[in-house]
């Protein structure tokens, strides 16, 4: 979706008071307009922005009757979003510049509600959902609480500290060659059958299982002790 923020102002309104040339649109002004355009677009899409970092920009020489428009011309990909700057005078394009702006979004990260000792077995009540910029998210951070229910802390944990997998002893709920319950639940229809797991799996892991009735091999998600959801 194309988002456009049109700025229609005289050259003097853009002027940096520290400069003599009142027709100069400063780098700070350009960055402010770019940030405003991106915030407007992300708010419309209900995306939670952590940081917006425009690139280095050269000041733009303006004309008294010219208008500057800032357009977000694409979606955020790989942490960058394309933006176009256009300076026009009565429909005549005087200057066009396309830049890529670094954007980082908040992502869920689960933390401890209180100080807990080593060896403590975690439940959902022990966790609190917070937000951190995705770029600062530690490798192995817990982003879904179901991943750690029933896990034990390897060492004592502090309140509000982010959880990572290396902090935990996460039990295997399904083991290779064990008999598991296969659950198909979709559109109000629930079917259960027995199967054999072809691999180990923690909560949330995807494992291959062999249906004991049909002998077919399918992939499902571990949802409990010897339980595999094959309906997704």
QUIKAMO-V732086 format. One record per run of one state. SS is the DSSP state (H for helix, E for strand, C for the rest). FROM is the first residue (numbers start at 1). TO is the last residue. If there is no record, write none. Layout:
SS FROM TO
SS FROM TO
This chain:
C 1 2
E 3 7
C 8 10
H 11 14
C 15 23
E 24 25
C 26 26
H 27 44
C 45 48
E 49 53
C 54 59
E 60 61
C 62 66
E 67 72
C 73 76
E 77 77
C 78 79
E 80 89
C 90 91
E 92 112
C 113 115
E 116 116
C 117 120
E 121 121
C 122 123
H 124 126
E 127 133
H 134 136
C 137 140
E 141 141
C 142 144
H 145 147
C 148 151
E 152 153
C 154 156
E 157 157
C 158 161
E 162 162
C 163 163
E 164 164
H 165 167
E 168 169
C 170 173
E 174 174
C 175 178
E 179 186
C 187 188
E 189 197
C 198 200
E 201 201
C 202 205
E 206 211
C 212 216
E 217 224
C 225 226
E 227 229
C 230 232
